[in-house]
């Protein structure tokens, strides 16, 4: 007997959507969202700018990788609404633990995109000040940072920065990860700890339909958001290509966390239109028809349609965004090429508070090897 029915589909009313793929504004009973038309239009103009510039970052970084300027790049194409909607719902003091595709979170938290390029160029271990931005360094190990986020949230509780009623003090944490990470033990352990300690963390899962080359139906026997009930927390599914709905859902979830009401699991149902990374060829495992179907749900196109239809933005607005994107592209290209190559000996620094003798010996051996190429008459 099939007690679940279709494991990956739910009735239409379970997924929260406020902007349809054609840009029509709709209501949904599953989220409390109130804003007058003028304020909402202003928000969406800002969201459109964020998403357009994030997409330009993606295009430029991919091109820089193809030209050998960075080693690899994780594309965010198609997931801009999920990144920006969630990122803009965060307050200054909220802390995010991102994964390697969460460039929109970094953007919203004030990380210079050149810092991202430095990371993917392999010249540092994180090109920004995490204490200044409240954006942790990217996590490569799948799902491990969900535990880091939960631990940080537990620390916030003990610092008394939850449920005080002070909007400048009360703090929430976001753990951002993909659908593939839900198969990792670390994510499930984090959900257990967060629920047990009522921690102020929002688990934001971007279900982009593919865990690298593995489709979701191979490792998901029920929708991700429904797992929340088993851990004892609320779960919600939102249209991850709808930036307004994502913003509204995450605003509610983060408010719950800050007020001391505990964790929430949010599943943003979206799609990775690009490759997993620039080393990947998605044509080997997914069809052109599938990609085209999701292109019709493009997150930028639906916001543009809404703004144009309602007279909330004219052509000058869109031309201005395009000009800003051109400026960003130029800065990224020139800035990336100007990034200096660090001395390789720096890789021995900041490993231990006090360098042990064994590592010091390795460092000395490496320095001698490096200097042997710089002796008189040698060829570099």
KAUR-V938309 format. One record per pair of residues at least 12 apart in sequence whose ideal C-beta (glycine too) atoms are under 6 Angstrom apart, sorted by sequence separation. I is the first residue (numbers start at 1). J is the second residue. D is the distance in Angstrom with one decimal. If there is no record, write none. Layout:
{{I & J & D} {I & J & D}}
This chain:
{{16 & 28 & 4.9} {61 & 73 & 4.6} {115 & 127 & 3.0} {225 & 237 & 4.3} {115 & 128 & 4.2} {236 & 249 & 5.9} {253 & 266 & 5.7} {16 & 30 & 4.8} {16 & 31 & 5.1} {156 & 171 & 5.1} {348 & 363 & 4.3} {58 & 75 & 5.6} {87 & 104 & 5.3} {111 & 128 & 4.6} {207 & 224 & 5.8} {249 & 266 & 6.0} {58 & 76 & 5.4} {87 & 105 & 4.6} {58 & 77 & 5.5} {205 & 224 & 5.5} {84 & 104 & 4.8} {88 & 108 & 5.6} {153 & 173 & 4.2} {83 & 104 & 2.4} {87 & 108 & 3.0} {152 & 173 & 5.5} {83 & 105 & 5.9} {111 & 133 & 5.4} {246 & 268 & 5.9} {345 & 367 & 5.8} {110 & 133 & 5.1} {271 & 294 & 4.1} {109 & 133 & 4.7} {111 & 135 & 5.5} {149 & 173 & 5.1} {55 & 80 & 5.9} {76 & 101 & 5.4} {109 & 134 & 6.0} {54 & 80 & 5.1} {74 & 100 & 4.7} {109 & 135 & 3.9} {149 & 175 & 3.6} {175 & 201 & 5.9} {74 & 101 & 4.5} {76 & 103 & 5.2} {172 & 200 & 4.9} {173 & 201 & 4.4} {174 & 202 & 5.2} {175 & 203 & 5.1} {176 & 204 & 4.8} {177 & 205 & 5.9} {178 & 206 & 5.5} {179 & 207 & 4.2} {240 & 268 & 3.1} {51 & 80 & 4.0} {106 & 135 & 5.6} {146 & 175 & 4.6} {240 & 269 & 5.1} {241 & 270 & 5.5} {174 & 204 & 5.5} {233 & 263 & 4.9} {234 & 264 & 5.0} {235 & 265 & 4.5} {236 & 266 & 5.6} {237 & 267 & 4.6} {238 & 268 & 5.5} {240 & 270 & 3.1} {180 & 211 & 2.8} {179 & 211 & 5.9} {237 & 269 & 5.9} {51 & 84 & 5.3} {50 & 84 & 4.5} {143 & 177 & 5.8} {183 & 219 & 5.2} {195 & 231 & 4.6} {47 & 84 & 5.7} {179 & 216 & 5.6} {195 & 232 & 4.4} {228 & 265 & 3.9} {100 & 138 & 4.9} {143 & 181 & 3.8} {162 & 200 & 4.9} {195 & 233 & 5.1} {95 & 134 & 4.6} {96 & 135 & 5.4} {97 & 136 & 4.6} {142 & 181 & 5.1} {147 & 186 & 5.2} {98 & 138 & 5.9} {99 & 139 & 5.5} {100 & 140 & 5.9} {146 & 186 & 5.7} {150 & 190 & 4.4} {191 & 231 & 4.4} {143 & 184 & 3.5} {146 & 187 & 4.6} {142 & 184 & 5.5} {144 & 186 & 4.9} {182 & 224 & 5.8} {225 & 267 & 3.9} {143 & 186 & 4.4} {147 & 190 & 4.8} {150 & 193 & 5.0} {154 & 197 & 5.6} {224 & 267 & 4.3} {143 & 187 & 4.4} {146 & 190 & 3.7} {150 & 194 & 4.8} {156 & 200 & 5.9} {154 & 199 & 5.2} {153 & 199 & 4.0} {70 & 117 & 5.8} {73 & 120 & 5.6} {153 & 200 & 5.0} {72 & 120 & 5.9} {97 & 145 & 4.4} {153 & 201 & 4.0} {150 & 199 & 5.8} {54 & 104 & 5.1} {70 & 120 & 4.5} {70 & 121 & 4.5} {71 & 122 & 5.1} {97 & 148 & 5.5} {150 & 201 & 5.5} {202 & 253 & 4.6} {97 & 149 & 4.0} {149 & 201 & 5.5} {202 & 254 & 5.8} {54 & 107 & 5.7} {202 & 257 & 5.8} {57 & 113 & 5.2} {241 & 297 & 4.8} {200 & 257 & 3.8} {241 & 299 & 4.5} {207 & 267 & 5.5} {201 & 263 & 5.0} {202 & 264 & 5.2} {203 & 265 & 4.7} {204 & 266 & 5.2} {205 & 267 & 5.1} {206 & 268 & 4.9} {207 & 269 & 5.4} {208 & 270 & 5.3} {209 & 271 & 5.5} {210 & 272 & 5.9} {208 & 271 & 5.5} {198 & 262 & 4.2} {199 & 263 & 5.8} {206 & 270 & 5.6} {208 & 272 & 3.9} {212 & 276 & 4.9} {194 & 263 & 4.1} {213 & 285 & 4.3} {102 & 176 & 5.0} {94 & 171 & 6.0} {99 & 176 & 5.9} {93 & 171 & 4.8} {94 & 172 & 4.9} {95 & 173 & 5.1} {96 & 174 & 4.4} {97 & 175 & 5.2} {98 & 176 & 5.1} {99 & 177 & 5.4} {172 & 254 & 4.5} {172 & 257 & 3.8} {172 & 258 & 4.9} {170 & 258 & 3.9} {163 & 259 & 5.6} {163 & 260 & 3.1} {162 & 260 & 4.9} {86 & 204 & 5.4} {82 & 206 & 4.9} {79 & 206 & 5.9} {82 & 240 & 4.0} {85 & 243 & 4.3} {89 & 247 & 5.2} {84 & 243 & 5.7} {88 & 247 & 5.9} {81 & 241 & 5.2} {86 & 246 & 5.8} {85 & 246 & 2.9} {89 & 250 & 3.8} {81 & 243 & 3.8} {85 & 247 & 4.1} {89 & 251 & 4.5} {82 & 246 & 5.7} {86 & 250 & 4.6} {81 & 246 & 5.9} {89 & 254 & 5.7} {82 & 268 & 4.2} {82 & 270 & 4.9} {79 & 270 & 5.1} {78 & 271 & 5.0} {78 & 272 & 5.6} {78 & 273 & 3.3} {47 & 243 & 4.6} {77 & 273 & 4.6} {77 & 274 & 3.6} {75 & 274 & 3.2} {75 & 275 & 5.7} {74 & 277 & 5.1} {72 & 277 & 5.4} {73 & 278 & 4.8} {72 & 278 & 5.6} {8 & 217 & 5.8} {10 & 223 & 5.9} {65 & 278 & 4.6} {7 & 221 & 5.0} {7 & 222 & 5.5} {33 & 248 & 4.1} {31 & 248 & 4.9} {4 & 222 & 5.7} {31 & 249 & 5.6} {81 & 299 & 3.4} {80 & 299 & 5.2} {117 & 336 & 4.8} {123 & 342 & 5.4} {114 & 335 & 4.7} {118 & 339 & 5.8} {15 & 237 & 4.9} {16 & 238 & 4.6} {17 & 239 & 4.1} {14 & 237 & 6.0} {19 & 242 & 4.8} {15 & 239 & 5.6} {18 & 242 & 6.0} {17 & 242 & 5.3} {19 & 244 & 5.2} {18 & 244 & 4.6} {18 & 245 & 4.3} {17 & 245 & 5.3} {16 & 245 & 5.1} {16 & 249 & 5.8} {51 & 300 & 5.2} {48 & 303 & 4.7} {44 & 303 & 5.6} {69 & 336 & 5.2} {45 & 313 & 5.8} {52 & 321 & 5.0} {56 & 325 & 4.1} {60 & 329 & 4.9} {41 & 312 & 3.9} {49 & 321 & 5.5} {53 & 325 & 5.8} {56 & 328 & 5.5} {60 & 332 & 4.6} {64 & 336 & 5.4} {52 & 325 & 5.9} {56 & 329 & 5.6} {53 & 328 & 5.7} {21 & 297 & 4.6} {23 & 302 & 4.7} {21 & 302 & 5.4} {23 & 305 & 2.8} {19 & 302 & 5.3} {22 & 305 & 6.0} {23 & 306 & 3.9} {23 & 309 & 5.9} {19 & 306 & 5.9}}
